[in-house]
Amino acid sequence: MATVKEMKAAARSRAGKGAARAERRAGRVPGVIYGDGKPPLNVSVDHAELKQRIYAGHFLTTVYDLDVDGAKHRVIPRDFQLDPVKDLPVHVDFLRLSEGVQIRVRIPVHVMNAEQAPGVKRGGTVNIVTHTVEVICAPENIPESIDVDISGLEINYSKHLNEVQLPPAVRVVGKLDQTLVTIVPPSGYAEEMKAAAEAAAAASAAAAAAAPPVEGAAPGAAPGAPAPAAGAPAAEKK
């Protein structure tokens, strides 16, 4: 079950670009609370706190009790914007959560036991094909991650979503057979496999040629060739 966290906010009396710039100069980030059939509420949050929560991870899948001047709002962050140069938060959106609501969230894929995978031990590289999986669930049932165990995965093999155990209250949006993780072969792997196959074929041919002739076989006959039947006429000379 998801843990509900606390965060403080303040109501904003004014909207618009000028008011938003004033909030940022004061060390705060403008935002809005919307949804649940209620009017939007303009708010602002502390810049340092919001930055820390965003960069700590799982921000968009965490449920918050947002304290707006003493009034509690159960919300989940829906989006945030970062400054394109400084990578600092400049705006944040919160979605109100009503009782019994089902929401769509994107859950990050987490790879487990990569060091135990035979493909990794042979020099392969773990490639996360799908970084997040979109699901529908109640806010209190949001999983922290989709855990993918690849301890048995070989080179050129993959793990798909339908091979992963999900919580019973979580429903996937989209295809269940989508590829999550694969192990990519190291550089030169194909050439090594080709050379190994050619060497094995050559060794097999050499072993066959060196095999002792079958007893009773005609001189010069190939190993294993049947000897002429007793009393059979010799081949005519031309």
C-alpha positions in Angstrom: 0.0 0.0 0.0 1.3 3.5 -0.9 2.4 5.7 1.9 0.7 9.1 2.1 3.2 11.9 2.6 2.7 15.4 4.0 3.6 18.7 2.2 2.8 22.3 3.0 1.5 24.9 0.5 0.1 28.4 0.5 -2.9 29.7 -1.5 -2.2 32.3 -4.1 -4.6 35.1 -4.5 -3.3 36.2 -7.9 -2.7 34.2 -11.1 -0.8 35.1 -14.3 2.8 35.3 -15.3 3.6 38.4 -13.2 2.3 36.7 -10.0 4.2 33.5 -10.8 7.4 35.4 -11.3 6.9 37.1 -7.9 6.4 33.7 -6.2 9.7 32.5 -7.8 11.6 35.5 -6.6 10.3 34.8 -3.1 11.7 31.3 -3.2 8.5 29.5 -4.0 7.1 27.5 -6.9 3.6 28.3 -8.3 1.2 25.5 -8.8 -2.4 24.5 -9.1 -4.8 21.9 -7.6 -7.5 20.7 -9.9 -10.0 17.9 -10.5 -12.7 16.1 -8.5 -15.3 18.5 -10.0 -14.1 21.4 -7.9 -12.7 24.8 -9.1 -8.9 25.0 -9.5 -7.0 26.3 -6.5 -3.8 28.3 -7.2 -1.1 27.5 -4.7 2.7 27.8 -4.2 5.2 25.5 -2.5 8.6 25.9 -1.1 11.2 25.7 -3.9 13.9 23.8 -1.9 11.4 21.3 -0.6 9.8 20.7 -4.0 13.2 20.3 -5.7 14.3 17.7 -3.1 11.1 15.7 -3.5 11.3 15.7 -7.3 14.9 14.6 -7.4 14.4 12.0 -4.7 12.3 10.0 -7.2 8.8 8.6 -7.4 7.3 12.1 -7.2 4.6 11.5 -9.7 3.5 8.3 -8.1 3.4 9.6 -4.5 0.1 10.6 -2.8 0.3 13.7 -0.6 -1.8 15.3 2.0 -1.2 18.9 0.9 -1.7 21.3 3.7 -2.9 24.6 2.2 -3.1 27.2 5.0 -4.4 24.6 7.4 -6.9 22.8 5.0 -5.9 19.3 3.9 -6.2 18.2 0.2 -5.5 14.6 -0.8 -3.6 15.0 -4.1 -1.1 13.3 -6.4 1.4 15.3 -8.5 0.4 15.2 -12.1 3.1 17.2 -13.8 5.9 19.6 -13.1 8.0 21.9 -15.3 11.8 22.5 -14.9 13.8 25.4 -16.1 15.4 24.3 -19.4 18.8 25.7 -18.4 19.0 25.3 -14.7 16.8 22.2 -14.3 15.0 23.8 -11.3 11.3 23.5 -10.8 9.2 26.4 -12.1 5.6 25.0 -11.9 3.8 22.0 -10.4 0.3 20.5 -11.0 -1.7 18.5 -8.4 -4.7 16.3 -9.0 -7.4 16.0 -6.3 -8.2 12.5 -5.2 -11.7 11.6 -4.2 -12.8 8.5 -2.3 -12.7 5.3 -4.4 -11.1 7.0 -7.5 -9.0 4.9 -9.9 -6.2 6.8 -11.6 -3.6 6.2 -14.3 0.0 6.3 -13.3 3.3 5.3 -14.9 5.3 2.9 -12.7 9.1 2.7 -13.2 10.7 -0.6 -14.1 13.3 -1.9 -11.6 15.7 -4.7 -12.7 16.7 -7.2 -10.0 19.5 -9.8 -9.7 21.3 -8.6 -12.9 24.6 -9.8 -11.5 23.3 -13.4 -11.3 22.2 -13.5 -15.0 24.2 -16.0 -17.1 24.1 -13.5 -20.0 25.7 -10.8 -17.9 28.3 -13.2 -16.6 29.3 -13.9 -20.2 29.7 -10.2 -21.0 26.2 -9.2 -22.0 24.7 -5.8 -21.2 21.3 -5.2 -19.5 19.1 -3.1 -21.8 15.9 -1.7 -20.3 13.5 -1.5 -23.3 10.5 -0.2 -21.3 11.4 2.2 -18.5 7.8 2.8 -17.2 4.6 0.8 -17.4 1.2 2.6 -17.3 -1.3 1.1 -14.9 -4.8 1.9 -13.5 -5.3 1.5 -9.7 -6.5 3.1 -6.6 -4.1 5.8 -5.1 -3.5 3.6 -2.1 -2.4 0.7 -4.3 0.2 2.4 -6.4 3.3 0.2 -6.4 6.7 1.8 -6.1 8.1 -0.1 -9.0 7.6 -3.0 -11.5 10.3 -5.5 -10.3 11.8 -7.6 -13.0 14.0 -10.6 -11.9 16.5 -11.4 -14.7 18.6 -13.9 -12.7 18.0 -16.7 -15.3 18.3 -14.6 -18.4 20.8 -15.5 -21.2 22.3 -13.3 -24.0 19.7 -12.4 -26.6 16.8 -13.4 -24.3 14.2 -11.0 -22.9 11.7 -10.6 -20.1 8.2 -9.5 -20.9 5.5 -7.9 -18.8 3.3 -11.0 -18.8 6.2 -12.9 -17.0 6.1 -10.4 -14.1 3.9 -10.8 -11.1 1.8 -7.6 -10.5 -0.3 -6.7 -7.4 -3.8 -8.0 -7.8 -5.4 -4.5 -7.6 -3.3 -3.1 -10.5 -4.4 -3.3 -14.1 -2.0 -2.7 -17.0 -2.9 -0.2 -19.7 -1.7 -1.6 -23.1 -0.2 -4.8 -24.2 0.7 -7.5 -21.6 3.4 -9.0 -23.9 5.5 -5.9 -24.2 9.3 -6.4 -23.7 10.7 -4.9 -20.5 14.3 -6.0 -20.4 16.7 -7.8 -22.7 20.4 -8.8 -22.5 22.4 -7.5 -25.4 25.4 -9.5 -26.6 28.9 -8.0 -26.2 30.8 -6.7 -29.2 32.1 -9.5 -31.4 29.7 -12.1 -29.9 28.2 -13.1 -33.3 31.7 -13.6 -34.8 32.7 -15.7 -31.8 29.6 -17.9 -32.1 30.2 -18.4 -35.9 33.9 -19.3 -35.3 32.9 -21.7 -32.5 30.3 -23.4 -34.8 32.8 -23.7 -37.6 35.4 -25.2 -35.3 32.9 -27.7 -34.0 32.0 -28.7 -37.5 35.6 -29.1 -38.5 36.3 -31.2 -35.4 33.4 -33.5 -36.2 34.6 -34.0 -39.8 38.1 -34.7 -38.6 36.8 -37.3 -36.1 34.8 -39.0 -38.8 37.8 -39.2 -41.1 40.1 -40.6 -38.4 37.6 -43.4 -37.4 39.0 -47.0 -38.0 37.6 -48.8 -41.0 34.9 -51.4 -40.5 36.2 -55.0 -40.4 35.8 -56.7 -43.8 35.4 -53.5 -45.7 36.8 -53.4 -49.3 40.2 -51.7 -49.5 39.8 -48.0 -50.1 36.2 -48.1 -49.2 34.9 -45.2 -47.1 34.7 -46.0 -43.3 31.6 -47.8 -42.5 30.9 -48.9 -46.2 29.6 -52.4 -46.4 31.9 -55.2 -47.7 30.8 -57.1 -51.0 28.6 -60.0 -50.3 30.2 -63.5 -50.4 30.1 -65.1 -53.8 29.1 -61.9 -55.5 30.6 -61.5 -59.0 33.5 -59.0 -59.3 32.8 -55.9 -61.3 33.7 -56.3 -65.0 36.7 -54.5 -66.3 36.1 -52.2 -69.2 
